[in-house]
């Protein structure tokens, strides 16, 4: 089976993890802060807070911005459910903004329309979470301009996008957002096994997220309510969670980060090769904005239903049955039974539903060989009856 995604672990990665296993600290040592510093420096952000998953990062990001009961959070329907679940964890309500038909990211135009309607009914969002699907940045300059006009905060869900760029700058630098989130799940660009990170240029938000990731506990005398009893003293000053990343995981992340640019370059090389190989087939290949450099976490095509009668379901089944581990990213979140129980129904975001109907994710990862890629394309031709 050729999987749709796969981690890339080399001997250096293994050696760095073994060093931690032989050290005095498996968690809460110096390696997590080192990983945070290196990612922040790579992205040009001032602060980074490592946690055990991108979902946790989204949760504490929402909490740090004060999201709570009675607030509204908007995001894209084409994402993993964590993008919206994080707001529900805070007691907020969630809504969805339809996607751009070319990039499949949250549409800045649709966002403006929805904001204008919400303004009339006094129901504007507190936070908007644009999702950088497949590794390509949303049109953040336009979204940021809307945030200044309508007064909402921005959390970039860049779970797919570390190593990507927008307007020539690394994603994660925070030029157009309050907080940016990365994922280090095994199929993402770099991995820590499970893990995530929140980046910000705001020291107050960073401090809050650091508290929330570790039970709301501080050892900083400047934050305490009482005089410390001694060096052992700590205080819980808020209700937090056990969202910490381990030094074992951080060691893998530090090592992986050294190959980030290489990984992303190879993904782009393979993506461009796919686009060339698929140019004569009845499929729609990814569109990348002129001011974006995608990290290509995923390579999503759409079956061109105007030029073939073969269904997406048939293509998916044929490929899977022949050892090509394709996948679908994503079912619109609001179509999930839980969200339908919240009142969402079919047809809520028309463009998102059209996207989902024909989308299919082809295998893409740095270790994918050209021979394997050719095998994917040939089997796709068979599946399309070509």
C-alpha positions in Angstrom: 0.0 0.0 0.0 1.2 3.5 -0.9 -0.2 5.6 1.9 -1.5 9.2 1.4 1.0 10.5 4.0 3.9 9.1 5.9 6.4 10.3 8.5 10.1 10.5 7.6 12.4 9.4 10.5 16.2 9.1 10.0 19.0 7.9 12.3 19.7 11.4 13.5 16.1 11.7 14.7 16.4 8.4 16.6 19.8 9.4 18.1 18.4 12.7 19.5 15.4 10.9 21.1 17.7 8.3 22.6 19.8 11.1 24.1 16.7 12.3 26.0 15.8 8.8 27.1 19.3 8.5 28.6 19.1 12.0 30.2 17.8 13.2 33.6 14.6 14.7 32.1 12.0 13.0 30.0 9.6 15.9 30.4 9.8 19.5 31.6 13.5 19.8 30.9 15.3 22.1 28.5 14.4 20.5 25.2 10.8 21.8 25.0 11.9 25.4 25.4 14.6 24.8 22.8 12.0 23.5 20.4 9.8 26.5 21.0 12.6 28.9 20.5 13.7 27.3 17.2 10.3 27.2 15.7 9.6 30.8 16.7 12.9 31.9 15.2 12.2 30.0 12.0 8.8 31.7 11.6 9.8 35.1 12.9 7.4 35.0 15.9 8.3 36.3 19.4 6.7 33.5 21.4 5.9 29.8 21.0 4.0 27.5 23.3 4.4 23.7 22.7 1.6 21.4 23.6 0.6 17.8 23.1 -1.6 18.3 20.0 -2.8 21.0 17.7 -6.2 20.5 19.1 -4.9 21.5 22.5 -3.2 24.5 20.9 -6.4 25.6 19.4 -8.2 25.2 22.7 -5.7 27.3 24.7 -5.6 29.8 21.9 -9.3 30.4 22.2 -9.1 30.5 26.0 -6.3 33.0 25.9 -8.5 35.3 23.8 -11.3 35.1 26.3 -13.6 32.9 24.3 -16.4 31.7 26.6 -20.1 31.1 26.8 -22.1 33.6 24.7 -19.2 34.2 22.2 -19.2 33.2 18.6 -16.3 31.6 16.7 -16.3 31.2 12.9 -14.2 28.9 10.9 -14.0 26.9 7.6 -16.3 23.9 7.1 -13.5 22.2 5.2 -11.2 21.2 8.0 -10.8 18.5 10.6 -13.4 18.9 13.4 -10.8 20.2 15.9 -10.9 23.6 14.2 -14.4 24.2 15.4 -14.5 21.8 18.4 -11.9 24.0 20.2 -14.5 26.8 20.4 -17.2 24.5 21.7 -14.8 23.4 24.5 -14.9 27.0 25.7 -18.7 27.1 25.7 -18.9 29.3 22.6 -21.1 28.8 19.6 -19.6 27.9 16.2 -20.5 29.0 12.7 -19.0 28.3 9.3 -17.9 30.6 6.4 -18.0 29.0 2.9 -14.8 28.4 1.0 -13.1 29.9 -2.1 -13.9 27.7 -5.1 -10.2 27.7 -6.3 -8.1 27.5 -3.1 -10.7 25.6 -1.0 -9.7 27.9 1.9 -12.1 30.1 3.9 -13.3 32.8 1.4 -12.5 36.4 2.3 -15.4 37.5 0.1 -17.9 35.1 1.8 -16.5 36.3 5.2 -17.2 39.9 4.3 -20.8 39.1 3.3 -21.4 37.1 6.4 -19.9 39.8 8.7 -22.1 42.5 7.2 -25.2 40.4 7.8 -24.0 39.6 11.4 -23.4 43.3 12.0 -27.1 44.0 11.2 -28.2 41.4 13.8 -25.5 42.2 16.4 -24.1 38.7 16.1 -20.5 39.3 15.1 -17.8 36.7 15.9 -15.3 37.2 18.7 -12.7 35.0 16.8 -12.4 33.8 13.2 -10.2 30.7 12.6 -9.0 30.6 8.9 -7.6 27.1 8.0 -4.6 26.9 5.7 -5.9 23.8 3.9 -3.3 21.5 2.4 -0.5 23.9 3.4 -1.6 27.0 1.4 -2.2 30.2 3.4 -5.6 31.8 3.3 -5.7 35.4 2.0 -4.7 36.7 5.4 -4.2 40.3 4.4 -7.8 40.6 3.4 -9.0 38.7 6.5 -6.9 40.9 8.7 -8.4 44.0 7.2 -11.9 42.7 7.9 -10.8 42.0 11.5 -9.9 45.6 12.0 -13.2 46.7 10.4 -15.4 44.3 12.4 -13.4 43.9 15.5 -12.7 40.1 15.8 -9.5 38.2 16.7 -7.8 35.8 14.3 -6.3 32.4 15.0 -4.6 30.9 12.0 -5.1 27.1 12.0 -1.9 26.4 10.1 -1.8 22.7 11.2 -1.0 21.8 7.6 1.3 24.7 6.9 4.6 24.9 8.7 7.3 25.6 6.2 4.9 27.4 3.9 5.0 31.1 3.1 2.6 34.0 2.5 3.7 37.2 0.8 7.2 36.0 1.0 7.2 35.6 4.8 7.0 32.3 6.7 3.6 31.2 7.9 3.6 31.6 11.7 5.1 35.1 11.9 1.8 36.6 13.0 1.7 39.6 10.7 -2.0 39.2 10.2 -3.2 37.2 13.3 -3.2 37.0 17.0 -2.1 33.4 17.2 -0.9 30.7 14.7 -1.3 27.0 15.3 0.9 24.2 14.0 0.4 20.4 14.2 3.2 17.8 14.5 1.1 14.7 13.9 3.0 11.9 12.1 1.6 12.7 8.6 2.2 16.5 8.9 5.3 18.3 7.5 7.5 17.6 10.6 6.5 15.4 13.5 6.9 15.0 17.2 4.7 11.8 17.2 1.7 13.8 18.6 2.1 17.4 19.3 1.3 21.0 18.4 2.4 24.6 19.0 0.8 28.0 19.3 2.8 31.1 18.1 2.1 34.7 19.0 3.8 38.1 19.1 1.7 39.1 22.2 3.5 38.3 25.5 0.2 38.4 27.4 -1.4 35.7 25.2 1.8 33.7 25.4 1.7 33.8 29.2 -1.9 32.8 29.3 -1.3 29.9 27.0 1.6 28.7 29.1 -0.6 28.7 32.1 -3.5 26.9 30.4 -1.2 24.1 29.1 -0.2 23.1 32.7 -3.1 23.2 35.0 -3.1 27.0 35.4 -0.1 26.6 37.6 2.7 29.2 37.9 6.0 29.3 39.7 6.5 33.0 38.7 6.4 35.1 41.9 5.2 38.1 39.8 2.0 36.2 39.0 1.3 34.8 42.4 -1.4 36.0 44.8 0.6 35.3 47.9 4.2 35.5 49.1 6.0 32.2 48.2 6.6 29.9 51.2 9.9 28.7 49.7 11.6 27.6 46.5 9.1 24.7 46.2 6.1 27.0 46.1 3.6 27.2 43.2 0.1 28.5 42.8 -2.8 27.5 40.6 -4.1 30.9 39.4 -6.5 29.6 36.7 -8.2 26.4 35.6 -5.8 24.8 33.1 -5.2 21.4 31.6 -2.4 18.8 31.2 -1.5 19.7 27.7 2.3 19.6 28.0 4.7 18.2 25.4 7.5 15.9 26.6 11.2 16.4 26.1 11.2 13.1 24.2 8.8 14.5 21.6 10.6 17.9 21.5 13.9 16.3 20.8 12.3 14.6 17.7 10.8 18.0 16.8 14.2 19.8 17.1 15.8 17.2 14.9 13.0 17.2 12.3 13.0 21.0 12.1 16.5 20.9 10.6 15.0 19.2 7.6 11.9 21.3 7.3 13.0 23.2 4.2 14.1 20.0 2.5 10.8 18.3 3.3 8.8 21.2 1.9 10.9 21.6 -1.2 10.5 17.9 -2.0 6.8 18.1 -1.4 6.6 21.0 -3.9 8.7 19.1 -6.4 6.4 16.1 -6.2 3.3 18.3 -6.3 4.5 20.0 -9.5 5.3 16.7 -11.0 1.8 15.4 -10.2 0.3 18.6 -11.8 2.3 17.9 -15.0 1.4 14.2 -15.1 -2.3 14.9 -14.5 -2.7 17.8 -17.0 -4.5 15.7 -19.6 -6.8 13.9 -17.2 -10.3 14.8 -16.3 -9.3 16.1 -12.8 -8.8 19.5 -11.3 -5.4 20.0 -9.8 -4.5 22.3 -6.9 -4.5 26.1 -7.4 -1.9 28.1 -5.6 -2.1 31.8 -5.1 0.7 33.9 -6.6 1.7 35.3 -3.2 1.6 31.9 -1.5 4.2 29.1 -1.2 2.3 26.0 -0.1 4.0 23.4 2.2 1.8 20.8 0.4 0.8 18.8 3.3 -1.8 17.3 1.0 -2.3 17.1 -2.7 -6.0 17.2 -3.4 -7.5 16.8 -6.8 -11.2 17.0 -7.8 -12.8 14.7 -10.3 -13.9 16.9 -13.2 -17.5 15.7 -13.4 -18.1 17.8 -16.6 -15.5 15.7 -18.5 -16.0 12.2 -17.0 -18.9 10.1 -15.9 -16.7 8.2 -13.4 -17.7 9.0 -9.8 -15.4 9.9 -7.0 -16.6 6.9 -5.1 -15.6 4.6 -7.9 -12.2 6.2 -8.3 -11.6 6.0 -4.5 -12.5 2.3 -4.4 -10.4 1.3 -7.4 -7.4 3.1 -6.1 -7.7 1.6 -2.6 -8.3 -1.9 -3.9 -5.1 -1.6 -5.9 -2.8 -0.5 -3.1 -3.1 3.3 -3.5 -4.0 4.7 0.0 -6.0 7.7 -1.1 -8.1 9.6 1.4 -10.7 12.4 1.5 -10.0 15.8 3.2 -12.6 16.7 4.4 -16.3 16.0 5.0 -17.8 19.5 5.8 -17.7 19.7 9.6 -21.3 20.7 9.9 -22.4 17.5 8.1 -21.2 15.5 11.1 -24.1 14.1 13.2 -23.0 16.0 16.3 -23.1 19.4 14.4 -26.4 18.5 12.8 -27.6 18.1 16.3 -26.6 21.8 16.9 -28.9 22.8 14.1 -26.8 22.7 10.9 -28.2 21.1 7.8 -27.4 20.0 4.3 -26.7 22.9 1.9 -25.3 25.3 4.6 -22.1 26.0 2.6 -22.8 25.3 -1.1 -19.2 25.6 -2.3 -17.9 23.4 0.4 -20.4 20.7 -0.4 -19.5 20.9 -4.1 -15.8 20.6 -3.2 -16.4 17.6 -0.9 -18.5 15.8 -3.6 -15.5 15.5 -6.0 -12.3 15.8 -3.8 -9.8 13.0 -3.4 -6.3 13.2 -1.8 -3.4 11.5 -3.6 -0.3 10.2 -1.8 2.3 12.8 -1.1 5.2 12.8 1.3 9.0 13.3 0.9 9.9 9.7 0.6 7.4 9.1 -2.2 9.5 7.9 -5.2 8.8 9.0 -8.8 8.2 5.3 -9.6 5.5 5.2 -6.9 4.1 8.5 -8.1 3.9 7.0 -11.7 2.1 4.0 -10.2 -0.4 6.3 -8.6 -1.1 8.2 -11.8 -1.4 5.0 -13.9 -3.8 3.5 -11.5 -5.8 6.8 -11.5 -6.0 6.6 -15.2 -7.4 3.0 -14.9 -9.9 4.2 -12.3 -11.0 7.0 -14.6 -11.4 4.4 -17.5 -8.7 6.1 -19.5 
